[in-house]
Structure formats: structure tokens, C-alpha cells
Amino acid sequence: FEPDRLNVAIKVEPKGAKEWIKPEEVSAKVAVQNLFGTPAQNLRVTTSMTLRPAAPTFAPFNEYHFYEDHSKSQTFKATLEEATTDKEGIATLNLGLSGYAPASYYMDLLSEAFEAESGRSVIATSSTLISPYDYFIGAKPDGDLSYIAKDSPRQLHLIAVDPSMKQISASNLKLSLIENTYVSVLAQQASGAYKYESKLKEVLVSEEA
């Protein structure tokens, strides 16, 4: 066993007490230090990025369900451009988030810094919620929504929260009633074979301002 000789960390900015960051505001750097805390200069850094569709949950409002329209979003995986650490031991990542559909994602980064002599590497990971929205709408039902008896009323308490988890007022909203159904879709597997898979389909039942 040979101990790691590098200390690697991913720094996603802007920092602060925000639950999510807008894609156009996000930047990421990889900080690499030698074993004794000095900057590790001129080292190769590779990074893979995965964007996973997010249905956010927020601890201060764990009784509320926050909805995200996933009809136009999917999981994306990308290998980012290689970077090299500067004199401060920092490698700046080119995330290229403008090329993806505007939606909420968990941005998972995995960066690998390589020692100059041996080629051995040390890995760092991070996960950040990114979203283009100024606020999320949350709903708290007064009963179970998985089964509602005929002619039984259900009430929802709605809130809007911003990235700092403050409740705010929101206007010009629409109330949509959506039916979730599952359909069988013939999909190609990694082996090349085809198999039926169950996919969620959202059907708009009604909508009102």
C-alpha cells in the first residue's frame, strides 16, 4: 500500500447558503495540493460530469412536495476538457452547461488529478443542485394522495421558496391537474437486444390560471 501524495478537492461556486445555483452562475475548480499542503503545479486533471434530473427535497420543508417537469429532461454524461493546474494548484473546469435543456439537475463531478512522475491519480467528487428557476413551488396535502375515495375532497397548501429557503410571494401561476400513467416502450439495451420498459407518461387533465 502506498499512501496518496496529493490532496484533491472540487470547489463549486458561488458559495453561500443556497440550496441551488443557476447554471449560468456556476463555476467549478479543482484544487490540488502536495502532501505537505503546497500547491501541486502543472498536473493533468480529467473530469467527468453527470447531470441527473432532480426532484428537489428541502429539509426545512420536508412535508412539502416540490414538482419539476421532467418531460424535456434526461440524464446526461460528459467528459470535460482536460485541465492543468496553475501555480496555485488550481485547474479551472469548462462545464459547458448552456448546451443542456433548461431544467433542474444534480450536477455530479468526478475529477482525477495525476502525479507528474508516476502517473498515479487521486479522485475527488462533488454533487450540486443546479436549476434555472428563481423559486420552486411546494405543495402539502391534507391527506394521502396515492388513493382518494370518490367525492372525497383534498386540499393543498402551496408555498414558493427561493434558493435561500425563504418563503416568497409568487404571481401569474397556473394550476395543472396531471395524470401519471405508465406505458410500455421498446428500448434497445446495451447488448443490442430490444426489451420493453415501463416509462412514465404525464397527461394534462385540466389547467387554470
Helices and strands as residue ranges (DSSP letters): E 6-13, G 23-25, E 27-34, E 44-53, G 59-61, E 65-66, E 76-79, E 83-84, E 90-92, G 97-99, E 105-114, E 121-130, E 136-141, E 156-161, E 167-168, E 175-188, E 194-208
